[in-house]
Amino acid sequence: MSAGGEAGRWISAFLEAQAAELDAARNTLLAYGRDLKDFARFLDRKGLGPATAAREDIEAWLVDCAAQGLAVSTRARRLSAVKGLYRFAFEEGWRADNPALRISGPGKVKSLPKTLSEDEVSRLIDAAKGHGRTPSERARNACLMELLYATGMRVSELVGLPVAAARGDPRMLLVRGKGGKERLVPLSVPARAALSDWLKIRDEAEEKAREKGIKASPFLFPSTGKEGHLTRHRFHGLIKEFAVAAGVSPQAVTPHRLRHAFATHLLAHGADLRAIQTLLGHADVSTTEIYTHVLDERLKALVLEHHPLAGKD
């Protein structure tokens, strides 16, 4: 078997196992697939395959990744993919050793997540309510922003919400997150009101479509595109438009930054870290703990700016 064919077989089997045994998220599998194909191409240029590569070959690939200017986080993920592949190969008996076992990843530089102030979020939500060519678009936009900020959902979770989850004026939404894991998130009063307004308009439009023989959409935010619902890319564009209308820098506004704002603002108002972990769908509380550092930085800045002795030597 050629080195390229061998690599393809190894990668396919590894990704299938990840999907079946660990219930890995689709985006994670896609990223691992890209990383491993890049590794396989590097080996192929050296006349090698995963069965014959040694530790120094993996390290040479990591050096090549660094030379390309890839971010530390990207290189760490790539190494994680290769480590997983070789761990799987060792367990399957394809190799008698694991050449990636003792390779250390690039040291991650801890960066605090950038967030938005409560005032900026309020302005974004107000802008969304008035943004759109039709009442339908304005109601949808308001609902999107209210739900995102009220729940801290990932944008993929938001745009893919089934309409069934929103029926009956819910106090809680059932959200399917990474790896198919489900969690309940509470809805604020403004979010419930925006959801109710959007559902009325959405259902009227769906009823008219059904009268024309068009099949009803199962999604809360339907679209005529192939995915059947509003895409992440489209929502990313919308939020930039809201930022312009709100007088907030578009560069500072992303869907994920609103997720950070949700967590940081909850923590600032006294929410428990474990509760925030549950709401965000983090598997490990250590992931959530970074928001305590964000709050620490803000409190430090507050003291330095406003304490009467802060400016004195």
PyMOL commands that set and color helices and strands:
alter all, ss='L'
color gray80, all
select helices_A, chain A and resi 3-21+26-45+55-67+72-92+118-129+135-151+155-159+163-166+178-180+189-211+232-246+250-252+255-268+273-280+285-288+290-306
alter helices_A, ss='H'
color red, helices_A
select strands_A, chain A and resi 172-176+182-186
alter strands_A, ss='S'
color yellow, strands_A
deselect
rebuild
show_as cartoon
